Amino acid sequence: MDTTPSTGPPPLGEHVSPHERQWQAECVLAEALSAFQADLKPATDFTLAAVVTAAKPAFAMGFSFSVQSSGEGTVVVLMHKDGAQLSAETSAYDADFALSARLLTGLLGIPVQSKAQPSKAGDTTAEPSSAAAAAGEQQPSPSTDAKQQTAAAESPEPVATPTPAAPLQPEHDQLGLEPLEPQEIATLTAMLKAMARSDKEIWKRFTIAFRSQFQVPSTARTITDRVTQRRHADFIDRFERELAGVPS
């Protein structure tokens, strides 16, 4: 008798209920997404063409995507060949596919690498006069510089050093579009399914609030596959706190 413990979801070919089949498909999607993210390459910029190029290994694993954009908003759906899908949406119209590119990077977890400015071959340091000219600044003469140093040494007042401004956060960080880790998605999805089974009234309240907050189309049959970004996790956390009477 084979006593080897079974790991992972049962094969899709077995006789299972629709709920179990959906769960199996979601597990396959999560594993494929994790495998893609283990060795992904950054996109060169936030254009859809650059993101699609970076996502080619994911397409080879059975992923595909679709974009729907109108005056009511933009929705990007990431689908896997075994039937599960993830989606992300925004309330803005996407005229040039820039928003779609950002949403797709969030679903796949693709980082975007800013292009570095090329330097001259063999040139390790820039001349001060060249740097000033490139910045459009006037380089002081040696005599003027010496006078300024002498005046600074004789001055009783300390010279204040300007404090550099804090770097701005990327726009997608401010919007909460950071992709969740596959394990986080699996945990939150399981929690929502448990909520749906245990308390129909609370699940109804949550579904209405979630659809309203993230403008989920009424044609979408479920919302559990839409928990893919940090803003979704934060919303679930706030809902649970309010439900428990804990201040945010």
N, C-alpha and C positions, 0 to 999 in steps of 0.2 A: 504494500500500500504506500503510495507517494504521500509523504507528510511534509513536503517542501511548502513553506508558507507562500501564499500568493501576494505579490506586490503590484501596486498600481491598479488601474481600472481594468475590468474584464474586456476581452476582445469585443469589437463592435459587432461582430457577426453573431454573437450569442443572442438568445431571445431575452430581451430586456424591455423594461417599460420606457415610454418616451422620456420621462424624467431622468432615468438612469442613462439613457443614450445621450441626452444633452450634457449630462455631467461628464460622461466619457469623452465627448467631443471637446469640452472645455479643458479637460486634463491634457488631451493631446495638443491643443492649441498652446497651453501654458508651457508644456515641455518643448515644443518647437520654438516658441518665442525665447525661452531661456537658452536654447542651443544657439540661436541666432545672435543673441546679445553677448554670448560668451566670447565671440570673436568678430565683433562688428567693427566697421571702419567709419570714422566720422564723415559727415557730409561737408562739402566745401563751403556751402552757403545755404541760405533759407529759400532757395528756389525749388520748385517742385521737381525740375529736371535733376538737380543735384541730389535731392533726397531719394528720388527713384533709383538713381545710380548706386547710392549707398545701400539701398534696400534690395538689390538684385539677389544676394544670397538668401534673403527671406522668401523671395518669390520662387526660388529654386526648391524651397522647403514646402511649398504648397500654399503660400500666402498670396492674397490678391487684395485690391482695395478699390473703393468707389468713392466718388465725390458728388454731392448734391448741394447746390447753392442757389438761393433765391432771396427775395426781399425779406423772408422770414428768418434766414440764417444759413449757415453752412454746416453740413454733416459729412464727416469722413468715416467710412466703415471699413475696418480691416477684417477680412474673411480668411478662414483656413479651409482647406479642401475637405476636411472631415466634418464640416458643418457648423462649427462654433464661430463666433465673430465678436469683435470689439468695436466700439465707436466713440467718437469724440465730436463735439459740436460747439459752435459759437453763434451768437445772435447776429453777426455782421455778414453782409454779402461779400463774397470773394470774387472780385473782378479779375484778378491776375494770378490766382492760385497761390498767392503768398500765404494766406491763412490756411489753406489746405496743406501746404508743405509743413507748416508748424504743427498742425494737428497730427499729421502722419508721423512726424518725428517723435511726438509724444506717445503715440500708440506703439511704435516699434522700439522706442528708447534709444534713438539714434542721436548722438551728440553732433553739434554743428561747430566746425573748426573755423575760426576767423583766419583770413589769409594774412600772413606776415608780409611786410614790405620787403622787396628784394634788396640786397646790398650788393655793392660792387665787388667783383671777384678779387680776392687778395687784399681787400681793404678792411682792416680790423678796427681802426679808429678813424673818426671823422675829424677833419680840421675844424677848429672853432669858427673860422671865417666862413667855411662852406655851410656849416650847420646854421649859422645866423642868417646867411643869405637865403637858405631854403625856407627858413621860417619867416622871412620878410622883415628881419630885425637889423638894425644898424649896429655894427661892431664898433665899440669905442676904441679910440686910438691909444697907444701905449702910455702917452703922457697923461691922458685923461684918466686912465685906469690907475696910474700911480697916485694921482691926486686924490682919487676916491679912497684908495687904501689908506693914505696918510690921514685923511679927514676922519675915517672910521676909527683909526687907532687913537686919535686925539679926542674923539667925542666921548663924554662921560656917560652917554646914554647907550644901553645895550642895543644891538641891532636884532630886531625880531626876525625869526625864521618863519616864513609862511607855512602853515599846516596844509598838507595836500588834502584835497577834497576826497571824501569817501567814494569809492567806485559805485556807479549806479548798478542796481540789480537788473538783470535781463528782463525784458518785457514778459517772457513766458513764466518767469519766476513770480512776478507780481500777479499774474492771472491764475497761478496755481496749475499750470499745464504740465508740470513735471510728471513724467510717467512713473507709475508705481512699479515696484519690483513684482515679478510673477508670484512670489510667495505672498506678498501683501494682497494682490488681486484675489488669489485663491482663498485667503483667510476671510476677506471682506465678503466675497461671493457666498461662501459657506455660511457666514453669519446672517446675511440677508435671506438666504433660503430657509434657515432655521427660524427667522422671524416670521416669514410667510407661513410656515407650517404651524407655529405655536400660537400666534395671535393675529387673526384676520383683520381685526379693527385697527391695530397699530400698523400692520403692513399696509392697509389701505391709506392711512394718514401719511405714512412715509412715502408711498408711491406717488400720491398727489403732490406732496411737497417737492420731491425729487424732480418729477416731470416739469413742474412749474419753474423751479430754480434753474434747470439746465435746458429748458425748452425742448424736451423730448417729444417727438411727433406722436400724435395720437395713434398713428398706424403701427408704431413699435409695440410688439406684443409683450416684451419684457424690458426691465431696466437693469437686471443683474449683470448683463454683459456690457454695461456702459460705465462701470466703475473701473476706470483705467488711469485716472490722474489724481494728483494731490488734492485738488479742490473737491473731488468726489469723496475722498477719505475724510477730509475736514468736515464736509457736510454731514456725513454719517456720524462722526464724533459729536458734532453739535446737536444733532437730533437725539442721540442717546443721552447726552447730558440734560437736555431739556425734558426728556421723558422721565429721567430719574430725579429731576428737580435740582440738579447741580448747576450752579452758575457757571457760565462760560469763562 
